[in-house]
């Protein structure tokens, strides 16, 4: 088995197992915490005339549903995610809302989308998990019409997002076997390097690449903090297999480490991210012309 196959299988197992179930359980908290990003992405995606939209790594469907609401009957919005539990949750939400949004459980890296079927492709924190990102974005390019627009939001580096790595740093003395994050590996900070993003998109056939840093203030209720830190991320995953004594010890230690972010009934932090945009050049454009689309 190749390294890529191993990585892909790891991601499939992760998001169809503990990580997928954790995101479903924390859906409301996460949707509210990331609402500023949803609003930004929906505004960008719905501007202009493109009404056929693909949401990559849609998770439990919040961004897909928001775009479908904005576009109304004139639009078609499809959410794709590798996680069956998250897609099931998204479909249930769509049925409750009477939404026109449609969801498919699929790996956007390899799924056989209908060629040239989407005028807009978007993602909120959903494109950093491909084991072969060039293959993935090339596949998305084939699914895009000529002149289609790509918009996604991804995290910058771990160093710029200390809130996100607080659990690992606090738990490390108690759990020395905690897996270290590998730079560039599939995961939250895989797109930390701006030049890497640009190279991936250029190599996979996208043009007009624009990558801009944004810093966004995010909040979550303090009463939800323990649930958040004990379910999600590397620490949340190891706690699912820990004995009760270890679990209690780790949660107390990690919760204390979040004190600098707690302001009364609210937890506040700044999320350091990239807003990335690109365009699918016309098939007739020369490489030089395409680069300036």
N, C-alpha and C positions, 0 to 999 in steps of 0.2 A: 504493500500500500504506500502511495506517495505521501510526502509531507502535506501537500495541498489537500489530499483526500482526508488525511487525519484531521487537519484543521477544520475542514468543512463538516466532517462528521461530529467533531467536538461542538461546533456552533449549532448544528442541528439538534444534537442531544441536549445542549444547554437550554436553548430557547423552546424546546418542546418538553422540557423537564422543569427543574427548579426555578430557573430564571423566568421562564414564561409564566409559570403559576404565580410567582412573586409579583410580577408586573400586573397581572390580572387582579390580584388581591389588593394592590396599591393603586389601582387605576384612577380613582377619584383624586387622591392626593397628588399623584404625578401629573395628571391633566391640569390641575389647578396651579401647581408649581411651575409647569412649563407653558402656561397660558400666554405669557408675553411672546414666546417663540412661535406659538401657533398663530397668534394674531399677525405677527410679522410675515410669516410664510403664506398665510391665506391672502393677505393683501397683495403680496408680490405675485402669487400664482393666479389670482383672479383678475389682475389688471390686464387690459388688452382683450384680444378677441379669441384666444384659445380656450375652448370649452371641453376638450377631451383630456382628462388629467389622470396621471398615474402617481400614486403615493407609495414610495418605496420604503419598506420597513415600517409599515403603518401601525404596527403594534395593535393596541386595542381600539384604534380607529378614530380617535378624536379629530385629528387633522383632516382625514378623509371626509368625515361627516361635516366638518365645518366648511370645507370647500363645496361639498354637495349642497349645503344650505345656501351658500352665497350664490352659486350658479343657478340653482333652481332647475326648472324643467329643461332649460336650454343646454344644460351641461351633462357630462358623463364622467363620473369620478370612480376610479378603481383603486382599492388599497391592496397591496401585496405584502405578505410577511411569511417568513419561514416557520413561525410559531403557530401550531394548531390551536393551543389554548387561547392565544391572543386573538387569532382570527375568529374563533368561536365567540369570544366576548364582543368583538367588533360587529359581527353579524347580528348578535342579539340586540346590541344597541341600535343598529340600523332598523331592525324590525320594530323595536319599541318606538322609534322616532318616525316611522313611516318614511325613511330616507330612501332616496334613489341610489345612494352609494352602494357599490358592489365590492365584495372582498374575496380574495383568492389566497389559499395557502400555497405559496410558491417561493422558490429561491430565485430572486431577480437576477442572479448571476447566470443562471442557465435556463430559466423558464422560456418556453417558446411563445413569447408574445406575438400577436399579429403584427407584422411589419408595418411601419409608418402609421401607427394607430393612435398615437398620443401627441397632442400639441404642447402639453406642459407635463414635465416630470418634476416631482418635488419630494423632499424628505426632511423630516425633523428627527435628527439623531438616529437615522436608520441605515446609513450607508457605510458605517465604519467597521462592519463585521464580515465583509467579504474576504475569503482567503486569497482570491485573485481579483483585486479591484479593477485592473485593466480589462479583464474578461467581462466583469460585471457591467462596467460603464460602456463597453462596446456593445454588449447585449441590449442595454437601454438605448443606445444610439440607434440600433436597428429598429427598436420599437417606436422611435420618435419620427415625426414627420420632418421634412426639410424645414429649417428655420424654427423648429420647436425649441422651447426654452427649458433649461434645467435650472432648478433652484434647490439648494439644500443648506441645512445648518448642521455644523459639526463642532465638536469640542476642540479647543486649542489644547495646549499641553497640560499635563498633570500638575506641573509646577505653577501654572497660572490658575489652577482650579483647586486650591487647597481644601475647600469644603468637601469636594468629592473624594479626596483621598484621606480625610481625617480618620475614618474607621480603620483603614489598614495601618496607618502610622500608630494609632493608639493601641491596636490589638497586637501589633508585632511582638512586643515583649512576652505576651501571654501565649501567642500562637506562632512560634518561630518557623513553622512549616507553611505559613501562609504564602501562596504562590505570588511571585513578583510579577508585575506587569512588564511585558516585553515591548520595547519601543517598536512601533510600526506593525506589531502583531494585531490581528483582528480584535477589536474591543473599543472601549469608549474613547481612547486617545489615539487611535490608529491614524487619524488625520491631523495630528498636532503640527506636522511640518508643512508649511505653506507650499514650499517648492515641490514636495511630493504630491500634493493634491494637483498642482498645475501639470506635473509630468504625467500623472495617471489620466487626467482628462484629455490632455493633448494626444497621448498615445492611443487612447480609445476612440478618437475621432471627433471630439468636441472642440469648438472654437469660441472665440470671444470670451475667454475665461477671465473672470473677475473674482478675486478673493479678498474679502474685507473683514477686519476684526471688529467684533462688537462685544461690549460688556453690558450684561443685562442683570438688573436686580431681580432676584427671585425670593419668594417667601413660601413657608409652609407653617401650619399651626404647630406650636410646641407640643401639643398633646399627641401629634402624629409622629414625633421624631423617633421615639423608640421603635415603633413599628417600621419606620423607614430604614433605620440603620440595622435592624435585626433581620430584615427580609432581603435587602438588595445588595448587589455588589459582591466582591470576593468574601467579605466578612459575613454577609448574610447567608451566603452559600455554605460556608463551613459551620455556621451555627446550627444549620438544619441537621447536622450529624453529630453535634456536640452533646455531651452529657449535661444534665441540668446544672450541676455546680459550675462547670466551665462556661456554659451559656450565660448564667447569671453574672459571673465574674467579668466576662468580656463585655456584656451589655452595659454594666455599671461603669466600667472603665471608658468605653467608647462614648457613652452618653456624657460623661464629665468632660471629655475632650471637645465636645460641641458647645460648651458653655459660652465661648466668645461670640458665637453666632446667635445666641438666644437673647431676645429682647422682649421681656414680658411673656405674652401669650404667642409670640411670633418668632420664627427662625428666619434670619435674613442672611443672604450671601450674594456674591456677584459671580455670575457665570461668564467665563471667558470663552468665546466661540468664534467661529468663522461663518460668514454668510457667503456662499459660493454660488456663482451664476455662470452659465455657459449657454452656447447656442449650437444647435445641430446645423452645420453648414449645408448648403445646397449641394447635391451630388455633382452638379456641373461646375462648382466653384473650384478654382485651382488651389493648391495648398497655400500659396501666398495670399490669395483673396480670402480664403477661409479663415486664416489667422486674424483677419481684420473685420470679420463679420460682426 
